Amino acid sequence: MSEDTTPAWLVHAPFEDADLGVLRTGKEAQINLIERTSSHDPDRRCLLAEKRYLPREVKAKGTLEAMGVQKASTFRNDVEYREGRQFRKTRDRRAVERMSTYGKKLMQNRWTGHEHDVMATLWAAGLRCPFPVSYGDDRFLLEYIGTLDGAAPHLARARLDEEQLASAFEQLIDGLVTITAAGWVHGDLSSFNLLWWQDELWFIDFPQALDLAANPQGLNYLHRDVENVCAWFSQRGHKVDPEELFAELLVHL
């Protein structure tokens, strides 16, 4: 991040936020562009991305509008991702098991805080991912990658030449090594969860990240992540071996 958008200023200084509209909507969240301005210095401002997690179920009319989102979540079957994430209170565990209204709210909050905590850990470890600014309830503020004219494109939509493809894959390896060495696996990695901006590869979207030590499905998801991204590069002429990359990552566990 630049000197004018240091983490300390973003998190601790008094500020005002202006919503500039929706950037994109995915299966689990809507991303809005936010302009944050210092209350002490109006000339000091920056752009942030606000991730609004979509509700799993919507029954009451007007719920989506009240939450400031355009649709409900289409993500399902998250049980395997939740393995290893424990609730300390028996009441909370039972509520989640029954998926009562209270249990669903607990899970929504857990997903939000989980993504923030994982990204904070990986950012500190040196991963090129957006700086996680803050979170609360169903919203997560993070560093915005792009300009006022447009957000950084997903890798899937970026136009890379042969040299850039080779560079992107080397950056992918470095990033996966950092994630794995920190004890995590992305869990849903694809060319749509990577950004390409100014010849740099950025890792995004970690709500499904799995703890490799606590989740018995961790290695399976790591292998799937590797297969997904390697297939994308191979389809574009940069032939790579997913098994070789997977074996390299296991060394860093």
JOCORZI-V170312 format. One line per field, one symbol per residue. ss: DSSP state (h for helix, s for strand, l for the rest). A space follows every 10 residues. Layout:
BEGIN
ss = ???
END
This chain:
BEGIN
ss = llhhhlhhhh hhllssssss ssssslllss ssssssssll llllssssss ssslllllll llhhhhhlll llllllllhh hhlllllllh hhhhhhhhll hhhhhhhhhh hhhhhhhhhh hhhhllllsl lsssssllss sssllsslls slsshhhlll lhhhhhhhhh hhhhhhhhhh hllsslllll lllsssslls ssslllllls sllllllhhh hhhhhhhhhh hhhhhlllll lhhhhhhhhh lll
END
